[in-house]
Amino acid sequence: MLKREVLGLTKDRLRSFQELFSIIITMKIIIYLFLTILLFSPLNAKEKLITPKLIEDADKKYKLYAKNRFIAIDEKLIEGLKDASEIKKLNTVNTWVNFTKYKSDMKVYGVSDYWATLYEFIGKGKGDCEDYTIAKYYILKELGVDPKKLKFTYVVYKDRKGRKISHMVLSYLKVPNPKSKDDFLILDNNNRLVLPASKRPDLIKVIKMINGDTGAKSKKWKKLEAGMKRKKL
């Protein structure tokens, strides 16, 4: 009699354990499915650099030529270069963006210094050295180039008349901590070629390199970041 009671009790405990185990497994499956749905949901998906709404808004604000420029970025650069080598991405993006007309901030925005979003620069179809740098940076980042390799670089540039001019270019680091001018490439609106800094004697001084995505964010960077996020045209 006692053995039967013990056996029955053991079976009950075993059944309870199996039920508990089943509940735990079910809960794990539910949690896994929930996290999977959350991870791949549209709300969590990274928004594309160029969207149909942006193209529509650019058409309304800047008309057909601006619309076509944004379509070209999306189709010819972002889609067309997604499987290309990194060096081809650098060269093609540098060349494409450099076709944009140069105009000073004073002439475009009425102020001496302004960091335009990629959308303002491409929409208006004109801008200064900082705007070329910004546009190249965001397109290359969209193409999967590691932001740690890309730096907004303040330099002193000597023009053909021998004048020394403050200038900005985009640098691509070949190594994490460059020790010489051979260690980074220059993407410059004054040159269609992407060359090592050592091959650019007209860049007589590198002042500093910055990137707010991987380092300290200046007020300008924060403002630019906010403008890019809301796709400011």
Short mmCIF file of the C-alpha atoms (twelve columns), coordinates in Angstrom:
data_MODEL
# 
_entry.id   MODEL 
# 
loop_
_atom_site.group_PDB 
_atom_site.id 
_atom_site.type_symbol 
_atom_site.label_atom_id 
_atom_site.label_alt_id 
_atom_site.label_comp_id 
_atom_site.label_asym_id 
_atom_site.label_seq_id 
_atom_site.Cartn_x 
_atom_site.Cartn_y 
_atom_site.Cartn_z 
_atom_site.pdbx_PDB_model_num 
ATOM 1   C CA . MET A 1   0.000  0.000  0.000   1 
ATOM 2   C CA . LEU A 2   2.791  2.414  0.948   1 
ATOM 3   C CA . LYS A 3   4.711  1.541  -2.230  1 
ATOM 4   C CA . ARG A 4   1.639  2.333  -4.352  1 
ATOM 5   C CA . GLU A 5   1.227  5.686  -2.605  1 
ATOM 6   C CA . VAL A 6   4.908  6.515  -3.111  1 
ATOM 7   C CA . LEU A 7   4.744  5.398  -6.730  1 
ATOM 8   C CA . GLY A 8   1.615  7.483  -7.314  1 
ATOM 9   C CA . LEU A 9   3.241  10.472 -5.671  1 
ATOM 10  C CA . THR A 10  6.347  10.056 -7.838  1 
ATOM 11  C CA . LYS A 11  4.223  9.873  -10.981 1 
ATOM 12  C CA . ASP A 12  2.364  13.035 -9.933  1 
ATOM 13  C CA . ARG A 13  5.644  14.855 -9.374  1 
ATOM 14  C CA . LEU A 14  6.970  13.621 -12.703 1 
ATOM 15  C CA . ARG A 15  3.801  14.780 -14.420 1 
ATOM 16  C CA . SER A 16  4.082  18.183 -12.715 1 
ATOM 17  C CA . PHE A 17  7.714  18.460 -13.757 1 
ATOM 18  C CA . GLN A 18  6.842  17.590 -17.356 1 
ATOM 19  C CA . GLU A 19  4.083  20.195 -17.360 1 
ATOM 20  C CA . LEU A 20  6.443  22.810 -15.914 1 
ATOM 21  C CA . PHE A 21  9.116  21.915 -18.449 1 
ATOM 22  C CA . SER A 22  6.550  22.191 -21.249 1 
ATOM 23  C CA . ILE A 23  5.490  25.644 -20.001 1 
ATOM 24  C CA . ILE A 24  9.113  26.824 -19.854 1 
ATOM 25  C CA . ILE A 25  9.793  25.608 -23.416 1 
ATOM 26  C CA . THR A 26  6.598  27.258 -24.665 1 
ATOM 27  C CA . MET A 27  7.533  30.546 -22.993 1 
ATOM 28  C CA . LYS A 28  11.016 30.431 -24.530 1 
ATOM 29  C CA . ILE A 29  9.503  29.882 -27.983 1 
ATOM 30  C CA . ILE A 30  7.091  32.799 -27.483 1 
ATOM 31  C CA . ILE A 31  9.916  35.090 -26.325 1 
ATOM 32  C CA . TYR A 32  12.091 34.023 -29.267 1 
ATOM 33  C CA . LEU A 33  9.288  34.700 -31.761 1 
ATOM 34  C CA . PHE A 34  8.538  38.066 -30.148 1 
ATOM 35  C CA . LEU A 35  12.185 39.164 -30.325 1 
ATOM 36  C CA . THR A 36  12.461 37.961 -33.935 1 
ATOM 37  C CA . ILE A 37  9.369  39.937 -34.951 1 
ATOM 38  C CA . LEU A 38  10.648 42.993 -33.086 1 
ATOM 39  C CA . LEU A 39  14.081 42.753 -34.696 1 
ATOM 40  C CA . PHE A 40  12.778 42.519 -38.248 1 
ATOM 41  C CA . SER A 41  9.752  44.766 -37.899 1 
ATOM 42  C CA . PRO A 42  9.534  47.921 -40.069 1 
ATOM 43  C CA . LEU A 43  9.728  50.066 -36.931 1 
ATOM 44  C CA . ASN A 44  13.167 48.644 -36.172 1 
ATOM 45  C CA . ALA A 45  14.385 48.633 -39.778 1 
ATOM 46  C CA . LYS A 46  16.965 51.222 -40.797 1 
ATOM 47  C CA . GLU A 47  15.412 53.778 -43.114 1 
ATOM 48  C CA . LYS A 48  17.056 54.104 -46.511 1 
ATOM 49  C CA . LEU A 49  19.123 57.182 -47.295 1 
ATOM 50  C CA . ILE A 50  16.928 57.930 -50.326 1 
ATOM 51  C CA . THR A 51  13.211 57.161 -49.995 1 
ATOM 52  C CA . PRO A 52  10.253 57.577 -52.388 1 
ATOM 53  C CA . LYS A 53  8.853  60.295 -50.118 1 
ATOM 54  C CA . LEU A 54  12.145 62.200 -50.209 1 
ATOM 55  C CA . ILE A 55  12.175 62.038 -54.022 1 
ATOM 56  C CA . GLU A 56  8.595  63.298 -54.097 1 
ATOM 57  C CA . ASP A 57  9.403  66.142 -51.667 1 
ATOM 58  C CA . ALA A 58  12.531 67.091 -53.653 1 
ATOM 59  C CA . ASP A 59  10.449 67.244 -56.827 1 
ATOM 60  C CA . LYS A 60  7.961  69.591 -55.141 1 
ATOM 61  C CA . LYS A 61  10.638 71.866 -53.672 1 
ATOM 62  C CA . TYR A 62  13.415 71.844 -56.277 1 
ATOM 63  C CA . LYS A 63  11.646 70.404 -59.369 1 
ATOM 64  C CA . LEU A 64  12.705 67.749 -61.887 1 
ATOM 65  C CA . TYR A 65  16.507 68.071 -61.947 1 
ATOM 66  C CA . ALA A 66  16.763 67.622 -58.189 1 
ATOM 67  C CA . LYS A 67  14.390 64.662 -58.316 1 
ATOM 68  C CA . ASN A 68  16.578 63.038 -60.971 1 
ATOM 69  C CA . ARG A 69  19.731 63.606 -58.906 1 
ATOM 70  C CA . PHE A 70  18.239 61.765 -55.950 1 
ATOM 71  C CA . ILE A 71  17.040 58.920 -58.180 1 
ATOM 72  C CA . ALA A 72  20.564 58.667 -59.608 1 
ATOM 73  C CA . ILE A 73  22.085 58.426 -56.115 1 
ATOM 74  C CA . ASP A 74  19.666 55.637 -55.219 1 
ATOM 75  C CA . GLU A 75  19.892 53.660 -58.457 1 
ATOM 76  C CA . LYS A 76  23.383 54.330 -59.838 1 
ATOM 77  C CA . LEU A 77  25.354 54.696 -56.626 1 
ATOM 78  C CA . ILE A 78  23.635 52.891 -53.767 1 
ATOM 79  C CA . GLU A 79  22.157 50.030 -55.811 1 
ATOM 80  C CA . GLY A 80  24.747 50.047 -58.580 1 
ATOM 81  C CA . LEU A 81  27.752 49.903 -56.262 1 
ATOM 82  C CA . LYS A 82  26.472 47.672 -53.462 1 
ATOM 83  C CA . ASP A 83  28.610 44.715 -54.613 1 
ATOM 84  C CA . ALA A 84  31.591 46.785 -55.790 1 
ATOM 85  C CA . SER A 85  35.000 46.869 -54.133 1 
ATOM 86  C CA . GLU A 86  35.597 49.556 -51.551 1 
ATOM 87  C CA . ILE A 87  38.077 51.416 -53.751 1 
ATOM 88  C CA . LYS A 88  35.568 51.503 -56.615 1 
ATOM 89  C CA . LYS A 89  32.947 52.900 -54.247 1 
ATOM 90  C CA . LEU A 90  35.364 55.649 -53.193 1 
ATOM 91  C CA . ASN A 91  36.306 56.598 -56.747 1 
ATOM 92  C CA . THR A 92  32.793 56.506 -58.177 1 
ATOM 93  C CA . VAL A 93  31.173 58.438 -55.319 1 
ATOM 94  C CA . ASN A 94  33.968 61.032 -55.359 1 
ATOM 95  C CA . THR A 95  33.596 61.585 -59.113 1 
ATOM 96  C CA . TRP A 96  29.781 61.680 -59.039 1 
ATOM 97  C CA . VAL A 97  29.489 64.135 -56.153 1 
ATOM 98  C CA . ASN A 98  32.208 66.365 -57.652 1 
ATOM 99  C CA . PHE A 99  29.954 67.103 -60.637 1 
ATOM 100 C CA . THR A 100 27.870 69.252 -58.279 1 
ATOM 101 C CA . LYS A 101 28.456 72.995 -58.711 1 
ATOM 102 C CA . TYR A 102 30.664 74.792 -56.172 1 
ATOM 103 C CA . LYS A 103 29.120 77.790 -54.395 1 
ATOM 104 C CA . SER A 104 30.096 79.402 -51.100 1 
ATOM 105 C CA . ASP A 105 27.826 79.255 -48.059 1 
ATOM 106 C CA . MET A 106 27.423 83.023 -48.259 1 
ATOM 107 C CA . LYS A 107 26.025 82.807 -51.788 1 
ATOM 108 C CA . VAL A 108 23.766 79.823 -51.066 1 
ATOM 109 C CA . TYR A 109 22.660 80.374 -47.451 1 
ATOM 110 C CA . GLY A 110 23.674 83.958 -46.690 1 
ATOM 111 C CA . VAL A 111 26.051 82.946 -43.872 1 
ATOM 112 C CA . SER A 112 29.816 82.463 -43.778 1 
ATOM 113 C CA . ASP A 113 29.735 78.853 -42.526 1 
ATOM 114 C CA . TYR A 114 26.954 76.292 -42.816 1 
ATOM 115 C CA . TRP A 115 26.971 72.482 -42.881 1 
ATOM 116 C CA . ALA A 116 24.272 71.496 -45.357 1 
ATOM 117 C CA . THR A 117 22.639 68.095 -45.210 1 
ATOM 118 C CA . LEU A 118 23.179 65.816 -48.176 1 
ATOM 119 C CA . TYR A 119 19.545 66.552 -49.079 1 
ATOM 120 C CA . GLU A 120 20.024 70.335 -49.143 1 
ATOM 121 C CA . PHE A 121 23.270 70.036 -51.123 1 
ATOM 122 C CA . ILE A 122 21.909 67.637 -53.743 1 
ATOM 123 C CA . GLY A 123 18.522 69.349 -53.803 1 
ATOM 124 C CA . LYS A 124 19.999 72.796 -54.507 1 
ATOM 125 C CA . GLY A 125 22.702 71.302 -56.704 1 
ATOM 126 C CA . LYS A 126 25.435 73.487 -55.199 1 
ATOM 127 C CA . GLY A 127 27.541 73.907 -52.090 1 
ATOM 128 C CA . ASP A 128 31.034 74.303 -50.651 1 
ATOM 129 C CA . CYS A 129 33.814 71.896 -49.634 1 
ATOM 130 C CA . GLU A 130 32.100 70.843 -46.405 1 
ATOM 131 C CA . ASP A 131 28.932 69.949 -48.299 1 
ATOM 132 C CA . TYR A 132 30.832 67.719 -50.753 1 
ATOM 133 C CA . THR A 133 32.477 66.011 -47.774 1 
ATOM 134 C CA . ILE A 134 29.147 65.442 -46.013 1 
ATOM 135 C CA . ALA A 135 27.449 64.054 -49.126 1 
ATOM 136 C CA . LYS A 136 30.306 61.636 -49.879 1 
ATOM 137 C CA . TYR A 137 30.387 60.484 -46.268 1 
ATOM 138 C CA . TYR A 138 26.697 59.609 -46.035 1 
ATOM 139 C CA . ILE A 139 26.582 57.889 -49.422 1 
ATOM 140 C CA . LEU A 140 29.643 55.770 -48.602 1 
ATOM 141 C CA . LYS A 141 28.226 54.923 -45.190 1 
ATOM 142 C CA . GLU A 142 25.008 53.799 -46.883 1 
ATOM 143 C CA . LEU A 143 27.158 51.625 -49.151 1 
ATOM 144 C CA . GLY A 144 28.532 49.830 -46.109 1 
ATOM 145 C CA . VAL A 145 31.900 51.536 -45.732 1 
ATOM 146 C CA . ASP A 146 32.862 51.470 -42.058 1 
ATOM 147 C CA . PRO A 147 32.454 54.990 -40.575 1 
ATOM 148 C CA . LYS A 148 35.627 54.365 -38.548 1 
ATOM 149 C CA . LYS A 149 37.537 54.575 -41.839 1 
ATOM 150 C CA . LEU A 150 36.012 57.908 -42.842 1 
ATOM 151 C CA . LYS A 151 37.043 61.269 -41.403 1 
ATOM 152 C CA . PHE A 152 36.025 64.850 -42.063 1 
ATOM 153 C CA . THR A 153 39.472 66.376 -42.475 1 
ATOM 154 C CA . TYR A 154 40.434 70.020 -42.048 1 
ATOM 155 C CA . VAL A 155 43.419 70.902 -44.237 1 
ATOM 156 C CA . VAL A 156 45.262 73.884 -45.648 1 
ATOM 157 C CA . TYR A 157 45.106 73.884 -49.432 1 
ATOM 158 C CA . LYS A 158 47.411 75.829 -51.787 1 
ATOM 159 C CA . ASP A 159 45.593 76.908 -54.929 1 
ATOM 160 C CA . ARG A 160 47.144 77.540 -58.364 1 
ATOM 161 C CA . LYS A 161 47.871 81.140 -57.445 1 
ATOM 162 C CA . GLY A 162 49.809 80.011 -54.370 1 
ATOM 163 C CA . ARG A 163 47.170 81.185 -51.897 1 
ATOM 164 C CA . LYS A 164 46.763 79.143 -48.719 1 
ATOM 165 C CA . ILE A 165 43.098 78.337 -48.129 1 
ATOM 166 C CA . SER A 166 41.287 76.563 -45.285 1 
ATOM 167 C CA . HIS A 167 39.597 73.543 -46.799 1 
ATOM 168 C CA . MET A 168 37.764 70.330 -45.909 1 
ATOM 169 C CA . VAL A 169 38.090 66.912 -47.543 1 
ATOM 170 C CA . LEU A 170 36.943 63.387 -46.719 1 
ATOM 171 C CA . SER A 171 39.723 61.013 -45.682 1 
ATOM 172 C CA . TYR A 172 39.605 57.228 -45.995 1 
ATOM 173 C CA . LEU A 173 41.911 55.537 -43.490 1 
ATOM 174 C CA . LYS A 174 43.815 52.575 -44.904 1 
ATOM 175 C CA . VAL A 175 44.915 51.710 -41.351 1 
ATOM 176 C CA . PRO A 176 43.152 52.462 -38.023 1 
ATOM 177 C CA . ASN A 177 45.813 54.880 -36.764 1 
ATOM 178 C CA . PRO A 178 47.570 56.556 -39.691 1 
ATOM 179 C CA . LYS A 179 51.210 57.429 -39.049 1 
ATOM 180 C CA . SER A 180 52.008 59.049 -42.383 1 
ATOM 181 C CA . LYS A 181 50.292 60.624 -45.401 1 
ATOM 182 C CA . ASP A 182 50.587 57.271 -47.173 1 
ATOM 183 C CA . ASP A 183 48.100 55.788 -44.711 1 
ATOM 184 C CA . PHE A 184 44.995 57.631 -45.864 1 
ATOM 185 C CA . LEU A 185 43.289 58.536 -49.132 1 
ATOM 186 C CA . ILE A 186 41.779 61.913 -49.972 1 
ATOM 187 C CA . LEU A 187 38.347 62.493 -51.518 1 
ATOM 188 C CA . ASP A 188 38.389 66.146 -52.559 1 
ATOM 189 C CA . ASN A 189 36.044 68.326 -54.587 1 
ATOM 190 C CA . ASN A 190 39.160 69.933 -56.141 1 
ATOM 191 C CA . ASN A 191 40.412 66.640 -57.558 1 
ATOM 192 C CA . ARG A 192 38.557 63.881 -59.406 1 
ATOM 193 C CA . LEU A 193 41.202 61.333 -58.377 1 
ATOM 194 C CA . VAL A 194 41.224 59.550 -55.021 1 
ATOM 195 C CA . LEU A 195 44.877 59.673 -54.001 1 
ATOM 196 C CA . PRO A 196 46.990 59.109 -50.884 1 
ATOM 197 C CA . ALA A 197 47.599 62.368 -49.039 1 
ATOM 198 C CA . SER A 198 51.301 61.909 -49.840 1 
ATOM 199 C CA . LYS A 199 50.441 62.338 -53.538 1 
ATOM 200 C CA . ARG A 200 48.671 65.646 -52.889 1 
ATOM 201 C CA . PRO A 201 51.414 68.294 -52.497 1 
ATOM 202 C CA . ASP A 202 48.739 71.015 -52.778 1 
ATOM 203 C CA . LEU A 203 47.405 69.901 -49.363 1 
ATOM 204 C CA . ILE A 204 50.209 71.471 -47.383 1 
ATOM 205 C CA . LYS A 205 48.875 70.782 -43.894 1 
ATOM 206 C CA . VAL A 206 46.446 68.382 -42.216 1 
ATOM 207 C CA . ILE A 207 44.947 70.194 -39.236 1 
ATOM 208 C CA . LYS A 208 42.605 67.606 -37.736 1 
ATOM 209 C CA . MET A 209 40.296 64.693 -38.487 1 
ATOM 210 C CA . ILE A 210 36.823 64.283 -36.970 1 
ATOM 211 C CA . ASN A 211 33.844 61.937 -37.108 1 
ATOM 212 C CA . GLY A 212 30.881 62.452 -34.782 1 
ATOM 213 C CA . ASP A 213 29.562 58.959 -35.483 1 
ATOM 214 C CA . THR A 214 32.657 57.363 -33.965 1 
ATOM 215 C CA . GLY A 215 33.956 60.129 -31.700 1 
ATOM 216 C CA . ALA A 216 32.958 63.347 -29.977 1 
ATOM 217 C CA . LYS A 217 29.962 65.162 -31.453 1 
ATOM 218 C CA . SER A 218 30.388 68.902 -31.968 1 
ATOM 219 C CA . LYS A 219 27.397 71.260 -32.093 1 
ATOM 220 C CA . LYS A 220 27.715 71.315 -35.879 1 
ATOM 221 C CA . TRP A 221 27.704 67.530 -36.028 1 
ATOM 222 C CA . LYS A 222 24.637 67.260 -33.806 1 
ATOM 223 C CA . LYS A 223 22.798 69.787 -35.955 1 
ATOM 224 C CA . LEU A 224 23.827 67.950 -39.135 1 
ATOM 225 C CA . GLU A 225 22.783 64.610 -37.640 1 
ATOM 226 C CA . ALA A 226 19.353 65.998 -36.725 1 
ATOM 227 C CA . GLY A 227 18.920 67.435 -40.215 1 
ATOM 228 C CA . MET A 228 19.911 64.147 -41.851 1 
ATOM 229 C CA . LYS A 229 17.523 62.213 -39.627 1 
ATOM 230 C CA . ARG A 230 14.542 64.310 -40.707 1 
ATOM 231 C CA . LYS A 231 15.827 64.482 -44.296 1 
ATOM 232 C CA . LYS A 232 16.037 68.260 -44.356 1 
ATOM 233 C CA . LEU A 233 15.826 69.544 -47.913 1 
# 
